[in-house]
Amino acid sequence: MPPRTARAALTTLGVVGAAGVGAAVWGIGIERYLFTTRHHTLRVLPAGSAPLRVLHVSDTHMAPWQHRKQRWIAQLAELEPDLIVNTGDNIGHADGLDGLRAAFDPFRGIPGVFVHGSNDHSAPSPRNPLRYFTGPSQARPKEQPLDVDGLNRYLTDELGWHDLNNSATSMDAGGVRIDAFGVNDAHRHWDDLEALPPLVAALPEADLRLGVTHAPYRRVLDAFTDLDADMIFAGHTHGGQVRVPGIGALVANCDIPLRQARGLSEWSHGGRTLPLNVSAGIGHSIYAPVRFACRPEATFFTLLAR
């Protein structure tokens, strides 16, 4: 190889290597701490309704030492939401509930609903990130169980939130009558969609009907649309966690279209179209401490009359 060509090749390799190191430093050391609140206004309430403030949180994957994340979540209470929607994967460590208390205690007294992700039941484990390109991740045969019963007691008995895992409820929040239903983690096939129709049919007539799921699989979104949801909330995808600027998510870890792996979009099925919010989540697995072009987030909705 001529000297000039060799120098050019070495220069190119150096630039590529520096860019890779820079991206890793940004994603691991900076961006995963750039917590962001996204704001949206939607007209989905009946005419004459007062505004309803809804805070959507998801995928905190809490570990006890993550104090910066805990403080940021706690200060979200200053937004004065009327309703909290929590779409699961709250704890990511055997002692994660301790950190979750520090984060969520300021929400006491605010109505809320929640569903589970698999990391509310079992701790994360190291994974090869390249395997996500082959399809949704699979359960490991040996997993460390987490204190999901303690989590449920905290969310229901102490915070007063409603458990929507393959269940439904009716409640008042901010002067609005709300029917809400949800499923357990569809990624693990814990969703029982056949159980929902009679439960939803038994609910009283409400001003707003919400569908809540951790993993936004198409079968769940279609079923929620058929159950006349006015809006659907989901998490699980982490927004791709590592996104390519100008392209977006490369993986979603479920079968939702990649363009809908993060943020507010619309879901259409059976002649109906409704808002769908897929949260990119606040945390990440302790074994994958990186975010790139995908800041950790919560979403604050102001719902108005049509």
N, C-alpha and C positions, 0 to 999 in steps of 0.2 A: 504494500500500500504506500503510495507517495506520501511524503511528510505532510504536505498541505492537507491531503485527504484524511490522514490519521489525526491531525490536529482538529479538523472539523468534526470528526466522529467523536473524539474525546470531549470537545466542547458541547456537542449535542447531548451526550450522555450525562455530562455534568449539569446541564440545564434541566434535563428531565429528572435527574436525581434530586436536585435542589427543589424543584417544584413538588416532587413527591414528599420530601421531608417537610416542606412548608405546609402542604395540605394536611399532613398528619399532625403537625404541631397545632394548626388551626382547629382541626376537627376534634382532637383529643384535649387540647389544653385551653381552648377559648370558646368555640361555638357551643359546646354542650352546656355551657354556663350562661349563654345569652338567652335567658328566659324571656318569652314574648307572649303578650296577650293580644289575640286577634279580636276585632270588634266587627259585628255584623248587625244589620237591622233588617228584619223580615216582617212582612204583613201576612200573618197567618191566623189572627184572632178574629172572632166575630165582631161585627160593627158595634161600636160603642164600648168596647173593652178598654180597660186601662192598660198601659204598657206593662209587659212582664219581662223582668230581667233574669236571664238564665245563664249560669256559668257551667261550661262543659269541661271537665277534667278527665284525664285518661292516662294510663300507662306511667304511673309515677315510679314503678319498680323500686320502691324505697328501700334503702339500706340505712342503718342507724347513724353512720358517720356523715351522711349527705346533708349537712346543716345548711349550706347555701340554698339548696333546693327546698328544704323545709321552710326556711324563712320566706322564700319567694311565694310559695303556695299559701302560707299563712296570711300574707299581706293581700292576697286576692279577696279576702273578706271585706276589705275597704271599698270594693266595688258595690257592696250592698246588694248581692243577688237575691232574688225572690225564690229561686229554685237552683239546686245543684244537680247536675246529671253526671254520674261517674260511670265510665265505661270500662272499668276493670284493670287488671294487672297492677294492683296497688302496691304489693309488697314483692321485693326481689331478694330477700335475705331472711334467714331464720329469725333475726331480731328486727325485721323491718317494721313491725307494728309499732315499736317504740318511736321510730322516726315519723311514722304516719300520724301518730297522735300529736306530735309537735306541729305537723303541717295542717292537720284538719281540725284541731280543737277550736280554732276561731270560727268555724262554721256551725258550731252548736246553736240550735234554735232555728236554723234555716232549713226549710223542707228540702228533701233530696231523694233521689232514687239511684240504685246501683245494680250492676251485674258483675259477674266474675270473668276474669281471664284465667288461663291455666296457671299463670304465675301467682295467683292468689291461693292456689292449692299446692304447688310444688316449686322448689327453688330452681333458678336457672342453672344451666351447666355450660361448659365450654362447647362451642360449635364452630365448625368450619364455615365461614361466611360464604364461600363459593357454592355451598350446597343449596343456598336459597335460590340460586338461578335454575335449579333443577325442579323446583316446585315447592309448595308449602312444607314447612318443617314438620318432622315427625316426633312423636313422644319417645322419650328414652325409657328402656325397660326398668332402670333403677333411678328413681328420682327422690330427692330429699323432700319429705312432706313439710308444708308450712302450716301455721296455726290459722287455718281458714275459719274455724269455729270462733276463735278469739276475734278475728277480723269482723265476722258477722255480728258478734255481740257489740263490738265497738260501733259499727256503722248503724245498727238498728237501735240498740238499747241506749247508747250514749249520745249519738248524733241525731237519732230519730228518723233515719232515712228508711226508705221502703226497698225491700229486697225484690228485684224483678227477675230473678233467675227462673226461667220457665214459669213466670207468674205475671199477675196483673194487679193494679191497684187504682183507686180513685182518691183524689186528694185536692185540697185547696192550697194555692200559693199565690201571693200577691193579688188576691181578689179574683183569681181565675180558677175555675173548676177544671181539673186536669185528669184525664184517664191516661195511664201509662202501662205499657206491657213490655216484656223483654225475654231474652233467652240466656241460658248459660253458654259457655264458650263454644261457639260453632266450630272453631278450629280443631277442637278435640271431639267434635260430634256429640257434645253434651246438650245441644239445643233440642228441645222437644216442641217442635212447631205444631204438632197435632194437639197438644194440650192447650194452646192459646185460644182458639176460636170460642169454645164455651166460656172460658174465663172472661174474655173481652165482651162477649154478648151479655154477660151478667152485670157489667159495669153500668152505672147510671149515665145518662146523657151528659156530656161535658163540653166545655168551650174549646178544649185543645186535647188532641190525642197524640201521644208520643210513643214511638218505638225505640227500644234501647237494646243494643247488642255490643258485645266486645268485638268480635271479628265480623267484618262486613261481607260475608259470603252472599252471593247472588240469591241463593235459595231463601235466606233470611230476609233480605231486602224485599224480595218479591212477596213473601208471605206478609211482611209488615204492611206493604202497600195494599194488599188484598184486605187487610184488617182495618183499612181506612185511617192509617196513621196520617197526621198532618205534617209530621216531621220525624226524621230518623237520626239517631246519634250512634256513633261507632268509634272504635279506636283500633288497637292491635297492629296496624301497619307501620307505626312510627314514621309515617310519611315517606317510607323508603329508607329513612335514617341517613343514608348517604345518597344524595341526589346529584345529578350532573346539571350544572347551570345551562339553561336553554333546552334541556331535554326532560328533566324531572326524575321521578322515581324509576329505578331499574328493577326493583322487586317490591311486592306488596305482601307476600307471605299468605295470600289467599287468592280467590279468583275474581276480585273486583278489578275493573279496568285500571291500568296504571295511572291514567290521567285523573282518576278519582281517589287515588291513594292518600291524598291529603287535602283537607280544607272543605269548603262549602261548594256543593255541586247539586245537581238534580238527579233523582232516580225515577225512571219511568217503567211502568209495568201495567198491563191490563187496562190501558187507556187512561191511567192516572199518572201524574207527575208531581213530585213533592220534594222539598229540600232534604238533602242528606249532608250531614257534617261528619267527616272522618278526621278525628283529631290525630295530629302527628305525635301527640303525647308529650309528657314532661320529662320522662326518664329514659333509661336504656338498661339493658342487662349489664350487670357488673363485669361480665366477661367481654363486653363490646362497648367500651366507654368512648364512643365517638359519635359525632354528628357533623355532617358536611352539607352545606346549602340546605339545611333542614333544622332550623332552630327548635329547641323544646318550647312547647306552647300550651296555653289554655285558650279557650274561646268564650267570649262574652257576647251573648245575643240580647238585643232589645227587640222583643216581639210586640208588634203593633196590630191594631185592628185593620182588617182588609179595607 
